[in-house]
């Protein structure tokens, strides 16, 4: 089914992304990212120079100025995931969809001027640190504290499962600045790599996304100056998180649908070329029927997520709608990838085939950004009028 959310500017931008993919997303590059457990800085900077990273940074700070028009980011996801580079797409997403928007929406003019120009060029890599060893989707259960002292805060605690956590220069960090678990007990501080007492720990070995670093970090009496309090206002951290979570969840939904589309395209090509018992695999009725199911599912996914992208651009994507997008698209993505891998047979289990890597990458989509169980709880509470 033909999609209709793109105009000439988006399609011209697609050509730009495809040119970048041809030059930088090679088999050798993917192997290097997997071996190193991270995307190298040179690639990130090349993407920024090419104009496909830093899209959410306002133009006055050297970026693309496209934060509200998420269609450009959707194009980036489609093309990079289609090239079998889920880790690279993930690294781009952390920068443009998670870290940068906090500064754009809530940062003081001074914070924006200090960080955004360097994030636009990928000189500075950002990360978002919410999850802790004892607190995942339950954000009010965090234990990382920020005690007010003269001129700033002393931060103590630990974070885990932080995407880009090993390479980040600037970490948007959710901390407790008050007692109890009321919304006004939390704030967001901007922690900088190199601050005494701030340690990046080991890269975590993961099921998927091997080329995108995920790490632990700890804070021992880290002094963070007042100027690094996001927005300059204490006690607004929970509200700030809630404001940005719809974009994070939309970005996961877009990534999920891009992965489902790529899996379908790879599988259609494979089954029309591979033969068994003297026939193409695609000529067997079961294969044709499964392909038809997947094709219809992918069309439905795009129709849904495209509508959400437009709603976000119009400022009308609510937290509940974003939660629906996140859990529904990622559940369907998993079904699609499972079906497609099965049609590859034994080759689907071999990691040199992109379907195997995409299958492993997809599993986390139902967990991070708020588990799908939490997404269902958000939606259901709204439906029945329960707080």
Secondary structure, 3 states (H helix, E strand, C coil): CCCCCCCHHHHHHHHHHHHHHHHHCCHHHHHHHHHHCCCCHHHHHHHHHHCCCCCCCCHHHCCCCCCCCCHHHHHHHHHHHHCCCHHHHHHHHHHHHHHHHHHHHHCCHHHHHHHHHHHHCCCCCEEEECCECCECCCHHHCCCEEEEECCEEEEEEEEEEEECCCCCCEEEEEEECCCCCCHHHEEEEEEECCCCCEEEEEECCCCCCCCCCEEEEEEEEEEEEHHHEHHHCCCCHHHHHHHHHHHHHHHHHHHHHHHHHHHHHHHHHHHHHCEECCEEHHHCHHHHHHHHHHHHHHHHHHHHHHHHHHHHHCCCCCHHHHHHHHHHHHHHHHHHHHHHHHHHHHHHHCCCCHHHHHHHHHHHHHCCCCCHHHHHHHHHHHHHCCC
